[in-house]
């Protein structure tokens, strides 16, 4: 089988994109920095529309190499034309994430999409215990995915069943966590966090729309009746962790396991994908700039 060698267009490219799609017989790869609250499908649709207009043709194959949840930002690899044949191979590459874990509480989805459902002590947590818990993560060889995930259960997305109150039973999946590093207990790592109650009406509409179509995980539904106020949630202790892992690793599940290792609870409050295979987010295209071509 001949090797496909697509053109990679990132933020360092100085040559202008050709107007004729035929100039790229091996396809194109666009590493992009996915914005906060966009689904991966949103990015694909927007880029496909822009490229149709730019190349003057509707016949464009396009897809992405690994979904990012709406609450996550960072590297999303977009494949165009013949490069779409590389999607599975690109998805199988090692990933790197910067994750923020909020300690002392849990949610049903292991992230901020759902309200806090339980509280746990944190006074016993020390810098040493944080380092130990981070180190323990690399021992994992399998992981139980969250029920609010895109895993299929008898042909239906698990999150679709869970959001309709149906009981979901998932099996552990083999994973590999290659390396972890405790970066900070707080600080600015390019992470964006949701704020409870900021746009509840809009997000409720989006949730219904996404559930109906079973597309990517919906935008967060900021619900009431949490055990803590928004101010109390934001005051909870946090840990920022760098994680290198295999395909299929749910960082939300890593957050759950991190809390257990600490003898407490934890949920993922922010996430950024910083690398996938040989691609890094610092080389990725900002979508605002992309749409200016």
N, C-alpha and C positions, 0 to 999 in steps of 0.2 A: 504494500500500500504506500503510495507516495506521501511524503511528509508535507503537511500544510504549514506554510510560513506566512502568516498574515502580517500586515503592516500594523505596528503598534503606534498609536497616536496619543501621546500624553502631553502634559503641560510644557515639556521641554522642546516639543517639535516646533521648528521655525517655518517649515514648508507649509504652504497653504493647501488645504484639502482640495484635491482635484474635483472638478465638477462632474466628471463621468465616472460612474460606479465601476465601469469596465476597467478602469485604471487599477483596480484592486482585485485581480482574479483570485488571489488567495485569501481575500477577506480583510477585515479591519478589526482590531481590538482597541476599544476605548476604556482605559481604566479611569473611572470617575469617582468623585467623592460624594456619596449619596447624602443628600440633605436630611436633616431631622424631620420626622413625621411623614416623609415620602415613603411609599411602599416601593419595593424593587420593581414591581410591575408598572408603577407610575413612571419611574425613570425610563424603562424600556419604551413605554408608549410615547413619552415626550420626545425621546431621541429618534424614535422611528418616524414620528411626524415631521421633525425638523429635517431628517435626512431625505425623506420623500420629497420635500420641497426643494432641498438643496440639489439633489441629483436629478430631479424632474421625473421620477418614476415611483410607482406604487409597489413594484415588485422587489421588496427588500426583506431579506430574512434577518431577523435580529433576536437576540436573547441575552440572558445574563448567566454568569457562571457562579451561582451561589447566592441564595436569598439573604437579605438583611431585613430584620424586623423594622417597622416604622420608627420605633423609639431608638433605634441604633443609627449611627452615622458611619461614614468611612468608606473603605474601598469596595466598589462594586465593579466587576469586570463585565463590560458589554461587548458582545461578539456580533459582528455583522458579516453577512454573506457566508462564504465558505468557512469562515472562522467559527461559525456556530457548531461545526462538527467537533471542535475542540472543547466544547462546554463541559462535558463530563470529565475529561482529563484535567481541566483547570479546576473544577470543583474538588477533585481528589487531592489537590495540593495542600500542604501544611498552611494553617491560618495563624495569624497573630491578632490578638485583641487587647485593648485596654478596657478594663471593666471596673465599675464602681459598685461595691457591695455595701448596702446599708444594713447595719447590725442591730440586733435586738428585736426584730419583728419579721414576720413572714406574710406572704400573700398567696392566694391559691394558684396564681400563674407564675410565681417566683420572680415577678418584676412589678412595675408600677401600673400595669394595666388594670389590676383589681385592687380593692381596698385591703388594708391590713386586717388579717384574721386572727393573729395571735401575737403576744408580746413575750419577750424573754429577757433575763438579766444580762447585763453587760459589764457590771462592776468588776467581775473577776478577770476580764480580758486585759492582757498585758502586751507590750511590744513583742516579747518572746513568744507568747502564745499565738499572736498573729503570724509571726514568721513560721512557727511550727505548722499552723493550719494551712498556710500557703504551700509549704513544702509537701504536705501530705497529699495535695491534689494530684501530684505527678504519679502517685501510686495507682491511680484509677486505670482499669483496663476495660471496664464497661460502665454504662450510665443508664439510669432510668429516665427517659425523656419526660418533660412536663406534659400533663394532659392537655394543656392549652398550647399545643404545638401543631405543626403541619403534617405530622405522621398520619398515615392512612390506617383506618380501622374499618375493615370490610368495605373498602372503596370510598369511605367518607373521611374527610379531615378530622383529626382528633379534636381540634379546637372547636369545630362546628358542633360536634356532639356535646362537648363539655359545656358550651355556652347555652345549650338547650336543656341542660340539667340531666343529661344521660350519663350513666356510669361508664367510664372508660378504663379499660385495662390495657396497659402497654407493657411490652417486654423490654428488658435491658438490651442496649445496643453496644457492640464493641467500639471503643474509642481509644485514643491515645493522647495523653497530655504530655508533651515533650519537655516543656519548661514553664516555670512560674516565677514571678518576681513581685514582691511587695514594693510598690513604687512610693506610696504615700498614704497617710491616713486622711488626707484631704488634698487640696491643691487643684491647679488647672492643668488638665491633660487633654484639652480639646473636647471634653465631654459635655453633652447637653442633656439637661434634666427636665422632665415634665413638671408642671406645677398644678397641683390639684385645684379643680374648679375654675381653670382659666378660660376654657371655652367648651363647657359641657354640652351645650345645645348642638354645636357644630359636630363634636365628636360622637354624640349619640347618633346623629344622622349617618355619619361615616361608618360607624359600627354596623348599623342595620344594612347599609349598602354593601359592605364587604362580606357580611355573613350570607346575604342573599346570593352573592356571586361566587362565594367560596374562593376568593382570590387570596392575596397575601394577608397575613394577620392584620386586623383592622387597626386604625388609630386608637389611642387609649380612650377608654370610657371612664371619665373621672366621676366615680360614684360617691355618694354620701355614706353615712353610717360606718365610717372607718373608726377603729378603736382610738385613733389619735387625730388631733387637729392637724391641718397642713403645717402649722408652725412647729408642732411637736415632731412631726415626721422629719422635717428639715433639720431638726436639732439632734436627731439620732446619730451615733458615731458611724463613720464610714471607713472603708478600706479601698484603695485603688490598686488593682492587681494587673500585671501583664501576663498574658496566657498564650503559649504556643500550643496548638492542638490540631488534631486530625479533623477531617471532614466528618460531619454528623455530631460534633460536640455541641451540646446546648449550654451556653454560658449561664443561662438562668438556672439550670440544674447544678452547675458548678457552684453558684451562689448558695443554693440550698445545702450542698455538701460542705461548703465552707462554714456555714453557720453551725452545722452539726459538729464539725471538727472543733469548733470553739466552745461547744457546750452551750450554745445560744441559738439564735435564729438569724437568718439573713435573706435578703432579696436583692436582685440586680436593679439598681436605680439608674444606671447609665452604661452605654456600651459604644465602643468605636472599634471598627475593624481597621487595623493598621497595615496588614500585609496578607497576601495570598500567593503562595508560590514565590515567583521572582518579582512580583509586583508589590509596590509600597504606596501607601496613601499620600506621602509627600510628593509623589510624582503624578498623582491623579489629577484629572481635569475638574475644575470647579464648574458646575453646570451653568451658573450664570454666565461664565465666559464661553462655555461651549455654544450656547444658543446665540451668541453674537456673531458666529462665523457667517 
